[in-house]
Amino acid sequence: MSLMNGARLGIAAQSVGLSQAAYNEGLAYAKDRAQFGKNIINFPAVYDMLAIMKAKLDAGRSLFYQCARYVDVYKALEDIERSRKLTPEERKECKTFAKLADAFTPLAKGMNSEYCNQNAYDCIQIHGGSGFMLEYACQRIYRDARITSIYEGTTQLQTVAAIRYVTSGFYSSVLNDYLQEEVAPEFAGLKSTAAAMVKKYEEAVAKVNAAENDELHDFLARRLYEMAADCIMSLLIIKDASNRPDLFAKSANVYVRFAESEIEKHYNYVMKFDAALLPNFRQVEAPAAE
């Protein structure tokens, strides 16, 4: 698992790079391409798409960096232990950061690989038919992005790796720690929105846990996984915006609103879902018609 997590962190980095490349290509083309007497970047349908691409990129990078910080700390402490015995405080810190790294790695790999696929898709959409032509880089980015959500564990396997941290309340504990951190006054409203998102996430987790149904738990796991990631990335991008508003203020405003709608979608699905509906989703071959 240690080897796997190291590879998955690398793929998260690769995915962030591909998201950046897709955004760069889409932005450059939108600035250059003119339709109906003006550049297409001036059309709301296009600049909305680009804003969400940039928000996913920045939020995903924030998640990746946070995961890498956790890995750095516990790896550094492990290196120290090779030369001397760790103090009880250091050993406790090592265990804490190792757990955080293990919990965040499937989020960083899974969400960034999905986001880079989405950004590559939207990059081609902005290019229109030109996006399929070999003369433009976006067709290569699209092909390169596809593998990221597959190798070293598909996104479905990242969900399996992360779900114990969902149902145990570990992500909830991390989120509530994040909520205690101060943000710049201009981002207080976004933080309140994120706090409401965390509450809905916790309600959804409680509902699934209370059902005590393993199949239902596994069926709804992907939605809970994404809710946890959406909440974490929202709070991380708000923190980044507080520290560097010149770089991240727009992305924080766009991403938190995007994530809020995603939370609402998953929340409604989980809270209204009845385990009695599960047979409708099992793809069993139907008997031949007589």
Backbone torsions as a table, in degrees:
resi	resn	phi	psi	omega
1	MET	NA	-33.6	177.8
2	SER	-63.1	-43.3	177.5
3	LEU	-64.1	-42.8	179.5
4	MET	-61.5	-44.9	-179.1
5	ASN	-64.5	-36.5	176.0
6	GLY	-62.3	-43.1	178.4
7	ALA	-66.4	-39.3	-178.8
8	ARG	-66.6	-34.7	176.0
9	LEU	-65.2	-39.1	176.4
10	GLY	-62.9	-38.3	178.9
11	ILE	-70.2	-33.4	174.7
12	ALA	-61.2	-41.7	177.6
13	ALA	-64.6	-44.1	177.1
14	GLN	-57.8	-43.0	-178.4
15	SER	-64.8	-40.2	176.6
16	VAL	-62.4	-42.3	178.1
17	GLY	-61.6	-41.4	178.6
18	LEU	-68.3	-37.2	175.7
19	SER	-61.6	-42.0	178.2
20	GLN	-63.4	-44.4	179.9
21	ALA	-62.5	-43.1	179.6
22	ALA	-63.5	-43.2	178.2
23	TYR	-63.2	-45.5	-179.5
24	ASN	-57.9	-45.7	-179.0
25	GLU	-65.8	-42.8	179.5
26	GLY	-64.1	-43.0	179.8
27	LEU	-63.9	-46.0	-178.6
28	ALA	-62.3	-42.5	-178.6
29	TYR	-68.2	-41.8	-179.2
30	ALA	-63.6	-33.7	177.4
31	LYS	-71.1	-30.0	-173.9
32	ASP	-93.0	-33.6	-173.4
33	ARG	-80.1	126.5	-179.8
34	ALA	-109.8	138.3	175.1
35	GLN	-144.6	139.7	178.0
36	PHE	54.4	36.5	173.1
37	GLY	84.5	6.3	176.5
38	LYS	-151.9	159.2	-179.9
39	ASN	-66.6	142.6	-171.5
40	ILE	-67.6	-16.7	177.6
41	ILE	-64.2	-16.6	179.5
42	ASN	-84.5	-6.5	177.8
43	PHE	-85.8	130.4	-178.5
44	PRO	-53.8	-37.7	-179.8
45	ALA	-60.6	-30.7	-178.7
46	VAL	-87.0	-47.2	-177.4
47	TYR	-70.4	-24.9	172.5
48	ASP	-64.6	-45.2	179.6
49	MET	-61.4	-44.2	179.7
50	LEU	-65.8	-38.7	179.7
51	ALA	-63.9	-40.5	179.3
52	ILE	-70.4	-37.7	175.0
53	MET	-58.2	-46.6	-178.9
54	LYS	-66.5	-39.1	179.9
55	ALA	-65.5	-43.0	177.1
56	LYS	-62.7	-41.7	178.3
57	LEU	-59.6	-51.4	-176.0
58	ASP	-68.7	-40.2	178.9
59	ALA	-67.7	-40.6	178.3
60	GLY	-65.3	-38.2	177.1
61	ARG	-65.9	-39.6	177.5
62	SER	-59.7	-42.6	178.1
63	LEU	-64.5	-44.8	179.2
64	PHE	-61.1	-46.6	-179.9
65	TYR	-62.4	-41.2	-180.0
66	GLN	-63.4	-43.2	177.5
67	CYS	-60.7	-44.3	-179.6
68	ALA	-62.9	-35.7	177.0
69	ARG	-62.8	-44.9	178.9
70	TYR	-60.9	-42.1	178.4
71	VAL	-63.2	-44.1	-179.4
72	ASP	-57.6	-43.7	-176.0
73	VAL	-65.8	-49.6	-175.6
74	TYR	-73.1	-30.4	176.0
75	LYS	-67.6	-38.3	178.0
76	ALA	-63.3	-42.0	178.7
77	LEU	-67.1	-36.7	175.8
78	GLU	-64.6	-37.4	177.1
79	ASP	-65.0	-41.4	178.3
80	ILE	-60.7	-38.5	-176.8
81	GLU	-64.4	-21.1	178.6
82	ARG	-71.1	-22.8	-178.8
83	SER	-105.2	-22.7	178.1
84	ARG	-157.4	162.4	179.4
85	LYS	-73.9	134.9	178.2
86	LEU	-72.1	146.9	173.0
87	THR	-71.0	161.4	177.4
88	PRO	-55.6	-37.7	179.1
89	GLU	-66.6	-42.6	179.2
90	GLU	-65.7	-39.7	179.2
91	ARG	-64.2	-40.8	177.5
92	LYS	-63.9	-42.5	178.8
93	GLU	-63.4	-41.0	179.2
94	CYS	-60.1	-45.3	179.8
95	LYS	-64.3	-39.6	179.8
96	THR	-62.4	-48.0	-176.9
97	PHE	-74.0	-29.1	174.8
98	ALA	-64.9	-40.0	178.0
99	LYS	-67.4	-42.0	177.3
100	LEU	-61.7	-42.6	179.1
101	ALA	-63.0	-42.7	-179.9
102	ASP	-65.6	-34.7	-179.7
103	ALA	-76.1	-35.5	-175.2
104	PHE	-85.6	-24.7	-177.6
105	THR	-59.8	-47.9	178.5
106	PRO	-66.5	-26.0	174.9
107	LEU	-70.8	-46.6	-177.4
108	ALA	-64.0	-43.6	-179.7
109	LYS	-69.8	-49.7	-175.5
110	GLY	-64.0	-50.6	-175.4
111	MET	-71.3	-40.6	179.8
112	ASN	-68.7	-34.8	177.4
113	SER	-68.2	-37.9	176.3
114	GLU	-67.8	-42.2	-179.5
115	TYR	-65.3	-37.9	-178.9
116	CYS	-69.8	-32.9	174.1
117	ASN	-65.2	-41.9	179.1
118	GLN	-66.2	-41.3	179.8
119	ASN	-67.0	-38.0	177.8
120	ALA	-64.7	-40.1	176.9
121	TYR	-61.0	-48.0	-178.6
122	ASP	-68.2	-31.4	176.8
123	CYS	-60.6	-45.9	177.3
124	ILE	-64.3	-39.9	-179.7
125	GLN	-60.3	-40.7	178.3
126	ILE	-64.3	-37.2	179.5
127	HIS	-73.8	-18.3	-175.1
128	GLY	66.9	-145.9	-179.2
129	GLY	-58.9	-29.0	179.4
130	SER	-62.8	-25.5	-178.5
131	GLY	-63.5	-21.3	178.7
132	PHE	-88.6	-10.0	-175.3
133	MET	-82.6	143.8	-178.0
134	LEU	-65.5	-18.5	-179.3
135	GLU	-68.4	-17.5	-178.3
136	TYR	-109.3	144.5	-174.7
137	ALA	-72.4	-19.8	-172.0
138	CYS	-65.3	-29.8	177.5
139	GLN	-66.3	-33.6	176.8
140	ARG	-72.0	-42.3	178.2
141	ILE	-59.4	-40.3	-179.9
142	TYR	-62.2	-42.8	178.7
143	ARG	-69.5	-39.7	179.5
144	ASP	-66.6	-35.7	-176.5
145	ALA	-68.7	-31.0	-169.7
146	ARG	-60.4	-35.2	-176.5
147	ILE	-71.3	-22.9	-171.2
148	THR	-63.7	-30.1	179.7
149	SER	-90.7	9.8	-178.1
150	ILE	-117.2	-55.6	-171.4
151	TYR	-79.4	158.5	-171.3
152	GLU	56.0	33.8	178.0
153	GLY	103.5	114.9	177.5
154	THR	-61.4	169.6	177.7
155	THR	-61.2	-32.4	177.1
156	GLN	-63.2	-38.3	177.6
157	LEU	-73.3	-29.3	174.2
158	GLN	-64.4	-36.3	176.3
159	THR	-63.4	-43.8	178.1
160	VAL	-59.9	-40.9	-179.4
161	ALA	-68.1	-30.6	-173.9
162	ALA	-93.3	-22.1	-167.1
163	ILE	-62.8	-30.3	179.4
164	ARG	-64.9	-27.7	177.5
165	TYR	-78.1	-20.2	174.2
166	VAL	-74.5	-56.7	-172.2
167	THR	-73.6	-23.1	178.0
168	SER	-79.0	-13.5	-178.4
169	GLY	90.0	6.4	-177.4
170	PHE	-65.8	-47.0	178.5
171	TYR	-61.5	-38.0	178.2
172	SER	-60.6	-40.9	177.9
173	SER	-63.2	-43.2	178.2
174	VAL	-62.9	-44.2	-179.1
175	LEU	-61.8	-41.6	-179.8
176	ASN	-69.8	-30.0	172.5
177	ASP	-65.4	-43.1	178.2
178	TYR	-61.5	-37.2	-178.5
179	LEU	-67.2	-19.7	178.2
180	GLN	-79.4	-14.1	-177.6
181	GLU	-77.4	144.0	-179.4
182	GLU	-75.4	144.8	173.0
183	VAL	-127.2	163.2	178.5
184	ALA	-62.0	145.6	-175.8
185	PRO	-53.0	-35.3	-177.6
186	GLU	-68.4	-12.5	179.5
187	PHE	-109.9	10.1	179.9
188	ALA	-62.8	-37.9	178.6
189	GLY	-63.8	-41.4	177.3
190	LEU	-64.8	-38.1	178.5
191	LYS	-64.3	-39.4	177.2
192	SER	-62.9	-39.5	176.4
193	THR	-62.0	-44.3	179.0
194	ALA	-63.4	-38.4	178.4
195	ALA	-61.6	-39.6	177.4
196	ALA	-66.8	-35.7	176.3
197	MET	-63.4	-43.1	179.2
198	VAL	-61.3	-40.8	179.7
199	LYS	-61.4	-43.2	179.6
200	LYS	-67.5	-37.5	175.8
201	TYR	-59.9	-46.6	-178.9
202	GLU	-64.7	-37.0	177.3
203	GLU	-64.8	-40.6	179.6
204	ALA	-65.7	-42.1	178.1
205	VAL	-62.6	-44.5	-179.8
206	ALA	-61.1	-38.6	-179.9
207	LYS	-64.7	-43.4	180.0
208	VAL	-68.8	-42.4	178.7
209	ASN	-62.4	-40.3	-177.2
210	ALA	-66.8	-25.6	-178.1
211	ALA	-68.5	-26.7	-179.8
212	GLU	50.2	46.3	-178.7
213	ASN	-126.8	110.7	-174.8
214	ASP	-61.9	-40.9	-179.7
215	GLU	-66.4	-42.3	177.5
216	LEU	-62.9	-43.0	178.0
217	HIS	-55.7	-49.1	-178.6
218	ASP	-68.9	-35.9	-178.6
219	PHE	-66.0	-39.3	-177.0
220	LEU	-93.6	0.4	-174.5
221	ALA	-58.3	-42.9	-177.0
222	ARG	-61.4	-38.0	-179.7
223	ARG	-69.3	-40.0	177.3
224	LEU	-67.3	-39.9	176.7
225	TYR	-57.6	-48.3	-179.4
226	GLU	-67.6	-35.5	176.9
227	MET	-62.7	-43.8	178.1
228	ALA	-60.6	-45.8	-179.1
229	ALA	-64.4	-42.1	179.4
230	ASP	-60.5	-42.3	179.3
231	CYS	-66.3	-45.2	-179.3
232	ILE	-63.5	-46.8	-179.3
233	MET	-65.5	-34.1	177.8
234	SER	-61.8	-46.8	-178.6
235	LEU	-70.0	-33.0	178.4
236	LEU	-70.3	-40.2	-179.3
237	ILE	-72.3	-30.6	174.5
238	ILE	-64.8	-42.3	177.9
239	LYS	-62.1	-44.6	178.3
240	ASP	-61.8	-39.9	179.2
241	ALA	-65.9	-35.5	177.6
242	SER	-64.6	-37.1	-179.3
243	ASN	-80.6	-36.6	-178.7
244	ARG	-137.0	74.1	-179.2
245	PRO	-60.4	-28.6	179.5
246	ASP	-64.0	-27.6	-178.6
247	LEU	-98.3	-34.2	-166.0
248	PHE	-124.3	-0.6	-176.5
249	ALA	-60.8	-45.4	-179.3
250	LYS	-64.4	-45.0	-179.0
251	SER	-63.3	-38.3	178.4
252	ALA	-62.1	-45.4	179.8
253	ASN	-63.9	-39.4	-179.9
254	VAL	-74.3	-46.4	-173.2
255	TYR	-67.4	-43.5	-177.7
256	VAL	-61.5	-38.5	178.5
257	ARG	-70.7	-37.9	175.0
258	PHE	-63.0	-47.5	-178.6
259	ALA	-64.8	-36.4	178.6
260	GLU	-58.9	-41.9	179.2
261	SER	-68.5	-34.5	176.6
262	GLU	-67.0	-42.1	177.6
263	ILE	-61.0	-44.4	-179.1
264	GLU	-60.9	-42.6	180.0
265	LYS	-61.6	-50.8	-178.8
266	HIS	-67.3	-38.5	-179.8
267	TYR	-60.4	-48.5	-179.7
268	ASN	-62.1	-39.3	-179.6
269	TYR	-65.1	-48.8	-177.3
270	VAL	-65.2	-46.8	-174.0
271	MET	-68.7	-27.7	-178.4
272	LYS	-96.3	-5.8	-174.5
273	PHE	-80.8	135.2	178.7
274	ASP	-112.4	134.1	-179.3
275	ALA	-58.0	-23.3	178.8
276	ALA	-64.3	-17.1	179.7
277	LEU	-81.9	-12.4	-173.4
278	LEU	-56.6	-37.8	179.2
279	PRO	-57.5	-26.8	179.1
280	ASN	-65.7	-21.5	-175.8
281	PHE	-97.3	-12.6	-178.9
282	ARG	-77.6	121.2	-176.1
283	GLN	-89.4	77.8	178.3
284	VAL	-100.0	138.3	-177.8
285	GLU	-60.5	129.4	-179.5
286	ALA	-75.3	148.3	177.3
287	PRO	-63.3	148.5	-179.2
288	ALA	-64.2	141.4	179.2
289	ALA	-70.0	141.8	179.9
290	GLU	-84.3	NA	NA
